[in-house]
Amino acid sequence: MSDSVRALVAGNWKMNGVIASAEELQQMATDLGSADPGCEVMICPPSTLIGFFQRIVGDGPIEIGAQDCHVNEKGAHTGDISAEMLADVGATTIIVGHSERRQNHGETDSTVKAKAEAAWRAGLKAIICCGESDDQREAGRALDIVGTQIRASLPEGATAENTTIAYEPIWAIGTGKVPTIDDVAEMHAHIRGTLVDIIGDGANKMRILYGGSVKPGNAPELMSVENVNGALVGGASLKAEDFLGIIAAYNR
């Protein structure tokens, strides 16, 4: 793994946050200041806050991303938001294929692939999520499930510049359960190998994030695992103190 790969710590706020939540973002921005945090930093709030949050962070070290998009640029899709609309209000990146979208909205690998392509079409980057369920891991199918998801969800033309992969074991999201370090290392090495097999040596510079109950206390150990190039953080990203504690894994 090349030392030139810069890690990313991204906070997925999910369906949390109102205007008053800007206090937490402002605290993050103030504490980070102009010093190099040792990694790239991103907050992905609900779409209602993207433009507002972008005006707060300005040209500082925090990027603002989005949590989902529609595959089309525009049209009769009541309630949906296109990648172009998200780019228009300042998003730089879109999370696609999160397990909650796959489970709650029936999104398939082909849908995820189309949404990643939509992000690129709008000039944005995509964070493509993958992960296995508890039953799938217990059955010894975790590596196969994740490998299959990546192969079917990754569009042709994926590069380290336009795509990041986020591995989130479904059973670890919001549960407090975390895979063993050996399990994380095995899965991330498998993902790296799968990416290299698909797109060649350029995949060695593609970031692979770990997500699932990442907290300040376990971040240093998780972030030190080979082929872990940052974190996709859920609940702990809602509070400045917790999120900054995770980022600190890269500036100690």
Secondary structure, 3 states (H helix, E strand, C coil): CCCCCCCEEEEECCCCCCHHHHHHHHHHHHHHCCCCCCCEEEEECCHHHHHHHHHHHCCCCEEECECCCECCCCCCCCCCCEHHHHHHCCCCEEEECCHHHHHHHCCCHHHHHHHHHHHHHCCCEEEEEECCCHHHHHCCCHHHHHHHHHHHHCCCCCCCCCEEEEECCHHHCCCCCCCCHHHHHHHHHHHHHHHHHHHCHHHHHCCEEEECCCCCCCHHHHHCCCCCCEEEECHHHCCHHHHHHHHHHHCC
